[in-house]
Amino acid sequence: MRTGSEPSTARSPLRMRLWLSLWGMIWAVAGLVAFVVTGRAGWATACGVLLVVTVTDLCVVVRRMRQGPRYQPGRDVPPYEPDRGGRRGRYGR
């Protein structure tokens, strides 16, 4: 049931993304090492790519967590166009 206070009581999923990134990073490193040792270059490459993705996500999450909950973009970022209340299609038509 909606109460109308959702924006003020919403919780950020950043901590969950942080832990999932760490978990993925651990498994990607383990897979990378295991596949390099066994000589499977294709799977090792896949684990290496996954490792890059998880480290990138981890950096983004840490950056956003350090910005804090009250972060507002600067004046150079335009505001969202307000909702006019009309029903528009999926792609804004």
Helices and strands as residue ranges (DSSP letters): H 6-9, H 14-38, H 41-67
